[in-house]
Amino acid sequence: MTQFRTIKGTHDILPIDTKLWLKIASEIREIMFQYGYAEIRTPAIENTELFIRGIGLDTDIVNKEMFSWTDQGGKALTLKPELTAPVARAYIQHQLGSNNPMHRLCYFDSLFRRERPQKGRQRQFYQFGAEAIGSQHSEQDAEIIAMAFNIYKYYNIKDISIRINSIGSAKERPSYLKLLRDSIANMIQEFCNTCQSRMKNNALRMFDCKNNNCQILLEDNAPYIYDSISTDNRKHFELVLKLLDKMKIPYSHDKKLVRGLDYYSHTTFEITSSSLGAQNALCGGGRYNGLIEKIGGKSTPAVGFAAGFERLLMQINKEKHLDYSPDIYIVTIGTDGSIEASLIAEKLRTECNQTVVIETLRRSMKAQMREANRCSAKYVIILGESELSEKKVVVKKMDSGDQKLIPLDKIINFFS
């Protein structure tokens, strides 16, 4: 009989990992809550047109990576590959802008992209991030960058760096793209096939190419978009940098940095860690002042970031951040002992907030003690026939070996 396995590019999260996931996700949420962000959750499926209009028809996500289908009613649907467009859709649909001119929204969710699976990149993956909708000013850009940076700082991630740039407004883009194409038109055959395709449809993405020869050609011949932005946009960016300096957040201005999605404008940034290897991006983000209008809302400025959760976990020392061991393991012998153990366990959990595991396999006492050692229980409560007849239990502290005989009616007080 065929044995079913996970679909390529997906993976199970087993209990030993789930506890860590929940803890880290909770800590990330708390950091974002401290900045005044409130969590939003959007459906797993959206209209395909949302991503075509929002992300851009010529992006890799829309062209190659979306899981899309037509349902029985003839509607084109897609498993969401990113979160900014769905959040913007929710902002419009629920008229959030009419309630308050400023909204700070955060999220933690699973996403889907049909790309080649590799370390830190799967077809079903998890992201956390935030969107600040309503402010056009530099201090909002700086807040988003500071929040993202401080999440990685909280976990003491090594070898991280922030690259930042401004790609100006959408109005400035056509004249720059013409300048870019003209500057490399006579050497386009020297670029890789991907860049040759991007030259026609999404020339700004050529700066994202991982081919070293392409990057050398661009450095030697192509103008940077930053050098083409307006004076006002340059002032906006310079104030962002000044605010980061004041907050002592390190960065480098990388004029080659662009973002791969069409909705980005003005400030763009990326946080990387050299310890991740070739796929070194931890998170990225920037402004997208035109997105909400593009998908049917009013013109509304916004800025945000999205971060790969698995990439963060790869950098975290699991043992340092999580203790998997229970507080108490209850060793029992006989049916009456098991009944009493269940009552004691419930009281310890509800009244003393203890993590308690009880024996349910009816193994020997020796086997149960081995299990208590295996799971690194801090205490063992032994409830055998003699203890039960005396209405007492043995409490053993596992690290020292010390043990005491405690009356059953005093056990809650002991652990309180």
Secondary structure, DSSP 8 states (H G I E B T S, - for coil): -------TT-----HHHHHHHHHHHHHHHHHHHHTT-EE----SEEEHHHHHHHH-TTSHIIIII--EEE-TTS-EEEE-S-SHHHHHHHHHHTTHHHH-S-EEEEEEEEEE--S--BTTB-SEEEEEEEEEES--SHHHHHHHHHHHHHHHHHTT-SSEEEEEEE---GGGHHHHHHHHHHHHGGGGGGS-HHHHHHHHH-GGGGGG---HHHHHHHHHH---GGGGS-HHHHHHHHHHHHHHHHTT---EE-TT---SSTT-EEEEEEEEEGGGTTS-EEEEEEE-TTHHHHTTS----EEEEEEEHHHHHHTS-HHHH-----SEEEEE-SHHHHHHHHHHHHHHHHHH---EEE--S---HHHHHHHHHHTT-SEEEEE-HHHHHTTEEEEEETTT--EEEEEGGGHHHHH-
